[in-house]
Amino acid sequence: MGKFNTFSYLFLFLAVITQISDFIFSSSVFYYNHYLNFTLLIVIVSPIIGIILGSFGKIGDYKLIAIVLNVGFFISFSLLALLNLWIITFGK
């Protein structure tokens, strides 16, 4: 597995861990006021970077798996995070 594919998986796991922490701490007012915007940016940007790095990786199964997982995560969670970030930023 090439280093681009490895970094692609790293950004995917970063996005997944950030999304899990968002689910755990989202009920806290302190989290909502201080960390939610940063968390949403990580959830949105990490899969995009993972897709780009996966596209530059070595040809093979690891490359396809990395791209598919990052695209799946982006479609599943990042679009909602982008909508949430838009509402927080411009909805007031």
Secondary structure as UniProt FT lines:
FT   HELIX           3..25
FT   TURN            26..27
FT   HELIX           29..34
FT   HELIX           36..56
FT   HELIX           61..73
FT   HELIX           74..78
FT   HELIX           79..90
//
